[in-house]
Amino acid sequence: MGILLPDDEKYVKQELERLKKTLQKNKKILYLQLGFINEFATFKNEKKLSQEFKDSIKEQRLTLTKFITQTFGLKESFRENMPVSDIVYDIQKSNEVLLEEMHDSCKTKVKRAMNKKISFKRISTLEEKEKFYQDWAEISKKKGFGIIPKEQYQKLLDFIEKEHKGEVFVTELDGDIVGGSICIYTKDTLTYLYGFGNRKYQNIGGHHFLKFKIFEYAREHGLHYVDAMGGAPTGFPEHHLKGVSDFKESLWGEKIEYYGNFDLVFNPFLYQIFKWYKKFQEWRKR
């Protein structure tokens, strides 16, 4: 997903210059995005984080970004291909403790889903896989987010089944998929890759219940952590992942703030045009 930025500034400058000289020969390449996975802050998602704390994290990010762009001549990326933050849960606790640590609204929704007798399962048949993708595609159009192509989806499922590296989980009510998640296993961690929640059931708490049951499943299968794979940077309420991040953070866990994404630009003029074009495309989708 990314690379570690070395501490040696001189070495980094030399490597960036070498990359630039090598790749500039290809006139079709406008820029190279570098995702730095160095951590600058890690903290617990307490039920009420103060605005002062959020502002301090934001200031750290702004200061760090300024340092990287000025020191190494990089541009802050306008498209995030690597998450700039992550939420990780230690699930080696009882269900009662997991529920107690959740934010109050999240806890209420999980209990509401339990009362509605929403079912939780792993999908396995071809019909279930097809329905999962169809629902995912339909909901993505309504919510305005993109999903992976059908062929890539099938290859991913073939891989995790053949290598025993993951599962596809769903919660259901009356034959409808309430929420779904595609997850993979890495060492002692279950990592959430893709997923969706059905708006029709958003007040029932089916997606919250899905994550709660995934925690339980991971613990029962000898795993120690669940990685929610990405959220909004702390202190930036305008970020496009803010709503997604709020949901993930409501389940408690620890939030990790990474350095983020930066572009090594080879053609500043065309890079700027491409940047405007992509922003225009995003504006049209709204």
FIZA-719778 format. One record per residue (C-alpha): x, y, z; residue in one letter. Coordinates in pm, 1 decimal, always signed. Each point is the difference from the previous one (the first is absolute). Last residue first. Example, Ala and Ser with C-alpha at 12.3 -4.5 7.8 and 13.67 -1.06 7.14 Angstrom:
<recs>
> +1367.0 | -106.0 | +714.0 | S
> -137.0 | -344.0 | +66.0 | A
</recs>
This chain:
<recs>
> -2199.7 | +1521.8 | -736.6 | R
> +142.0 | -193.3 | -293.7 | K
> +67.4 | +316.9 | -198.3 | R
> +221.1 | +139.4 | +280.0 | W
> +211.3 | -316.8 | +0.5 | E
> +56.8 | +30.7 | -374.7 | Q
> +94.6 | +368.1 | +39.3 | F
> +250.5 | -93.7 | +269.2 | K
> +151.9 | -255.9 | -234.7 | K
> +31.1 | +256.2 | -281.1 | Y
> +151.9 | +262.1 | +229.2 | W
> +268.6 | -248.0 | +111.9 | K
> +70.1 | -107.3 | -357.7 | F
> +49.2 | +364.6 | -99.5 | I
> +233.5 | +54.5 | +295.4 | Q
> +203.7 | -309.9 | -85.6 | Y
> +20.2 | +113.3 | -361.8 | L
> +171.7 | +323.7 | +108.7 | F
> +215.1 | -152.7 | +276.8 | P
> +143.7 | -280.1 | -219.7 | N
> +209.9 | -240.3 | +208.2 | F
> -179.8 | +28.3 | +336.1 | V
> +87.0 | -218.9 | +300.7 | L
> -337.6 | -15.3 | +171.3 | D
> -67.7 | -43.5 | +371.7 | F
> -240.5 | -221.9 | +193.4 | N
> -27.4 | -34.5 | +378.5 | G
> +221.5 | +45.2 | +305.7 | Y
> -214.1 | -252.8 | +186.8 | Y
> -242.8 | +51.0 | +291.9 | E
> -95.7 | -313.7 | +191.9 | I
> -334.0 | -23.2 | +179.7 | K
> -47.5 | -255.5 | +274.2 | E
> -321.4 | -191.3 | +62.7 | G
> -350.5 | +137.3 | +84.8 | W
> -290.6 | -124.8 | -223.0 | L
> -99.6 | +365.8 | -40.4 | S
> +335.1 | +51.7 | -175.8 | E
> -111.5 | -215.9 | -293.3 | K
> -325.7 | +191.8 | -42.4 | F
> +164.8 | +340.5 | +34.5 | D
> +263.5 | -106.8 | -255.7 | S
> -261.2 | -87.6 | -259.9 | V
> -169.0 | +337.0 | +52.4 | G
> +330.9 | +189.0 | -17.5 | K
> +123.9 | -185.2 | -309.2 | L
> -47.9 | +296.3 | -237.5 | H
> +197.0 | +232.9 | +230.7 | H
> -185.1 | +318.8 | +97.3 | E
> +14.8 | -81.5 | +373.3 | P
> +385.6 | +11.2 | -6.8 | F
> +120.1 | -21.1 | +361.4 | G
> +100.6 | -366.2 | -4.5 | T
> +86.4 | -134.8 | -344.6 | P
> -290.7 | -192.4 | -151.5 | A
> -7.5 | -377.4 | +13.8 | G
> +176.4 | -310.0 | -121.0 | G
> +17.3 | -375.1 | +21.2 | M
> -224.9 | -119.5 | +284.9 | A
> +274.1 | -228.1 | +139.4 | D
> -129.4 | -269.0 | +235.2 | V
> +249.3 | -132.9 | +252.7 | Y
> +89.5 | -311.6 | +198.1 | H
> -94.8 | -292.8 | -219.5 | L
> -53.4 | -351.7 | +136.9 | G
> -313.9 | -94.1 | -190.2 | H
> -237.0 | +81.6 | +288.8 | E
> +150.2 | +349.2 | +21.1 | R
> -50.8 | +66.0 | -370.2 | A
> -362.0 | -122.0 | +11.7 | Y
> -82.5 | +218.7 | +301.0 | E
> +148.9 | +310.6 | -160.7 | F
> -183.5 | -87.3 | -323.6 | I
> -320.9 | -24.1 | +205.4 | K
> +48.9 | +355.6 | +128.0 | F
> +78.4 | +121.8 | -352.1 | K
> -324.0 | -149.0 | -133.0 | L
> -197.8 | +137.7 | +295.3 | F
> +111.6 | +351.4 | -89.9 | H
> -108.0 | -69.0 | -358.7 | H
> -339.2 | -131.5 | +113.1 | G
> -69.7 | +293.0 | +230.2 | G
> -376.5 | +12.9 | -41.3 | I
> -9.8 | +365.3 | -100.4 | N
> +214.6 | -60.4 | -311.8 | Q
> -223.9 | -279.4 | -125.9 | Y
> -111.4 | +140.7 | -334.9 | K
> +338.0 | +168.4 | -23.0 | R
> +161.0 | -340.5 | -68.8 | N
> +357.3 | +0.3 | +127.1 | G
> +308.1 | -64.8 | -208.3 | F
> +335.8 | -172.9 | -0.5 | G
> +355.9 | -17.7 | -116.2 | Y
> +338.9 | -92.6 | +144.1 | L
> -46.8 | -67.8 | +372.0 | Y
> +315.2 | -158.4 | +140.0 | T
> -2.4 | -295.1 | +241.8 | L
> +326.0 | +4.0 | +192.1 | T
> +229.2 | -255.9 | +163.4 | D
> +197.3 | -80.7 | -317.6 | K
> -190.1 | +171.2 | -283.4 | T
> -355.0 | -121.2 | -53.5 | Y
> -229.8 | +156.4 | -260.7 | I
> -346.3 | +155.1 | +22.0 | C
> -283.7 | +80.0 | -241.5 | I
> -285.8 | +159.2 | +194.4 | S
> -376.9 | +14.2 | -42.2 | G
> -296.2 | +173.3 | +161.0 | G
> -378.8 | -36.8 | +11.0 | V
> -15.2 | -265.4 | -272.8 | I
> -370.1 | -71.4 | -51.4 | D
> -156.2 | -344.6 | +48.5 | G
> -222.6 | +104.6 | +290.7 | D
> +295.5 | +153.4 | +182.8 | L
> +361.3 | -72.9 | -87.1 | E
> +349.9 | +79.7 | +128.6 | T
> +281.4 | -84.7 | -238.1 | V
> +357.7 | -125.5 | +10.8 | F
> +242.3 | -74.6 | -283.6 | V
> +302.6 | -191.8 | +126.8 | E
> +377.8 | +4.0 | -4.9 | G
> +338.5 | -154.6 | -70.5 | K
> -85.2 | -366.8 | -50.2 | H
> +233.9 | -1.9 | -302.9 | E
> -259.7 | -133.9 | -243.7 | K
> -291.1 | +183.1 | +163.0 | E
> +181.7 | +332.0 | +42.0 | I
> +130.0 | -15.8 | -356.4 | F
> -326.6 | -98.7 | -169.8 | D
> -180.3 | +279.9 | +186.9 | L
> +256.1 | +255.3 | -116.9 | L
> -14.2 | -129.9 | -358.8 | K
> -380.0 | +27.8 | +2.8 | Q
> +9.1 | +358.1 | +128.3 | Y
> +263.4 | +90.2 | -259.3 | Q
> -226.6 | -132.5 | -277.2 | E
> -301.4 | +185.7 | +141.9 | K
> +187.2 | +332.0 | +1.5 | P
> +95.2 | +153.4 | +339.7 | I
> -238.8 | +246.7 | +160.8 | I
> -56.0 | +374.4 | -32.4 | G
> -193.0 | +230.6 | +232.8 | F
> -308.6 | +211.9 | -71.9 | G
> -235.5 | -122.7 | +273.7 | K
> -274.2 | -114.3 | -236.8 | K
> +246.9 | -139.7 | -252.1 | K
> +195.2 | -180.6 | +272.8 | S
> -324.5 | -152.7 | +131.4 | I
> -74.6 | -162.2 | -335.5 | E
> +355.0 | -128.4 | -49.4 | A
> +18.0 | -150.5 | +349.7 | W
> -344.5 | -157.1 | -39.6 | D
> +101.8 | -159.7 | -331.4 | Q
> +335.3 | -111.1 | +139.9 | Y
> -152.9 | -169.2 | +304.0 | F
> -274.3 | -158.7 | -211.5 | K
> +259.0 | -157.8 | -229.4 | E
> +201.8 | -134.4 | +292.6 | K
> -312.7 | -144.3 | +160.8 | E
> -105.6 | -169.9 | -323.6 | E
> +348.0 | -146.5 | -50.4 | L
> -14.2 | -153.6 | +347.8 | T
> +234.6 | +86.0 | +287.2 | S
> -119.0 | +292.1 | +212.3 | I
> +111.8 | +22.2 | +361.0 | R
> -284.0 | +66.0 | +244.9 | K
> -176.8 | +241.8 | +232.5 | F
> -375.6 | +7.5 | +60.7 | S
> -205.0 | +299.2 | +115.4 | I
> -218.3 | -99.1 | +293.6 | K
> -167.5 | +340.6 | +29.7 | K
> +103.4 | +0.5 | +367.5 | N
> +363.0 | -57.7 | -98.5 | M
> -19.4 | +286.8 | -249.0 | A
> -129.1 | +229.3 | +274.2 | R
> +287.9 | -109.0 | +225.5 | K
> +251.2 | +93.7 | -270.5 | V
> -179.2 | +330.2 | -60.2 | K
> +6.2 | +95.3 | +369.5 | T
> +371.3 | -77.9 | +28.7 | K
> +70.9 | +220.3 | -301.9 | C
> -196.8 | +290.1 | +148.4 | S
> +179.5 | -37.6 | +336.3 | D
> +352.4 | -10.2 | -142.1 | H
> +151.3 | -346.0 | +28.7 | M
> +205.1 | -101.2 | +303.2 | E
> -294.1 | -170.1 | +172.1 | E
> -78.1 | -210.1 | -305.7 | L
> +354.0 | -137.9 | -23.4 | L
> -2.3 | -66.4 | +375.4 | V
> -321.3 | -202.8 | -22.1 | E
> +118.6 | -186.3 | -307.8 | N
> +305.0 | -114.0 | +196.6 | S
> +342.0 | +138.2 | -84.7 | K
> +282.8 | -98.9 | -234.6 | Q
> -145.1 | +223.3 | -275.3 | I
> +276.8 | +260.7 | -13.3 | D
> -145.8 | +235.7 | -259.9 | Y
> +189.5 | +196.5 | -265.6 | V
> -110.9 | +325.8 | -166.1 | I
> +220.2 | +141.8 | -276.6 | D
> +104.3 | +341.8 | -124.9 | S
> +133.8 | +151.4 | -322.0 | V
> -141.3 | -289.3 | -201.9 | P
> +202.0 | -68.4 | -317.6 | M
> -126.2 | +97.3 | -344.2 | N
> -88.9 | +347.6 | +124.0 | E
> -49.3 | +241.1 | -290.9 | R
> +111.2 | +364.3 | +17.4 | F
> +343.0 | -109.2 | +117.6 | S
> +209.5 | +249.6 | +196.9 | E
> +273.9 | +101.5 | -240.9 | K
> +363.0 | -102.7 | +46.2 | L
> +310.8 | +221.0 | +0.3 | G
> +173.1 | -205.3 | +268.8 | F
> +44.8 | +252.8 | +280.9 | T
> -284.6 | +237.4 | -84.8 | Q
> -262.6 | -265.4 | -71.8 | T
> +103.5 | -222.4 | +291.2 | I
> +22.9 | +285.2 | +255.6 | F
> -332.8 | +151.1 | -103.5 | K
> -168.7 | -337.2 | +29.1 | T
> +146.6 | -52.1 | +348.3 | L
> -120.8 | +340.7 | +120.2 | T
> -348.8 | -59.0 | -141.2 | L
> -15.6 | -347.6 | +155.4 | R
> +114.5 | +121.9 | +342.2 | Q
> -251.9 | +284.6 | -14.7 | E
> -281.0 | -244.7 | -74.6 | K
> +102.1 | -217.3 | +295.9 | I
> -2.7 | +309.3 | +226.9 | S
> -341.5 | +105.1 | -133.4 | D
> -143.6 | -341.1 | +83.2 | K
> +136.2 | +25.5 | +356.7 | F
> -147.3 | +348.5 | +47.2 | E
> -331.5 | -120.3 | -140.0 | Q
> -10.2 | -251.5 | +283.5 | S
> -39.9 | -370.1 | -72.0 | L
> -325.5 | -130.2 | +144.3 | K
> -58.4 | -373.5 | -16.6 | K
> +372.1 | -68.4 | -9.6 | E
> +145.2 | -121.2 | -326.6 | N
> +337.5 | -94.6 | +145.9 | K
> +308.7 | +172.6 | -137.8 | F
> +284.4 | -40.2 | -248.8 | T
> +187.1 | +294.4 | -154.7 | A
> +285.5 | +60.3 | -248.0 | F
> +1.8 | -338.9 | -170.6 | E
> +217.6 | -63.2 | -306.3 | N
> -207.8 | -159.4 | -275.5 | I
> +113.8 | +235.7 | -277.7 | F
> -195.6 | -33.8 | -325.1 | G
> +198.7 | +117.6 | -300.6 | L
> -180.5 | +105.5 | -317.4 | Q
> +204.4 | +27.5 | -318.1 | L
> -70.7 | +283.0 | -243.0 | Y
> -72.8 | +90.1 | -361.3 | L
> +117.5 | -324.9 | -161.8 | I
> -66.6 | -8.2 | -375.3 | K
> +325.3 | +181.2 | -79.6 | K
> +205.8 | -296.9 | +119.9 | N
> +349.4 | +141.2 | +42.6 | K
> -126.0 | +178.2 | +311.3 | Q
> -12.2 | -338.8 | +170.1 | L
> +374.0 | -51.3 | +43.2 | T
> +97.6 | +358.7 | +80.5 | K
> -285.2 | +33.5 | +249.4 | K
> +74.5 | -328.1 | +168.1 | L
> +365.6 | +96.1 | +45.2 | R
> -100.9 | +338.1 | +140.9 | E
> -237.7 | -168.2 | +242.1 | L
> +273.8 | -241.1 | +106.1 | E
> +251.4 | +280.6 | +60.2 | Q
> -251.3 | +206.6 | +197.6 | K
> -90.3 | -301.4 | +216.0 | V
> +367.9 | -74.8 | +69.8 | Y
> +66.9 | +357.0 | +107.2 | K
> -304.1 | +3.4 | +225.3 | E
> +103.3 | -317.6 | +188.1 | D
> -307.8 | -80.6 | +209.5 | D
> -132.7 | -241.7 | -263.1 | P
> -361.8 | +34.1 | -122.6 | L
> -162.2 | -339.6 | +42.3 | L
> -190.1 | -122.3 | -304.1 | I
> -364.6 | -53.2 | -88.1 | G
> -290.9 | -240.7 | -51.0 | M
</recs>
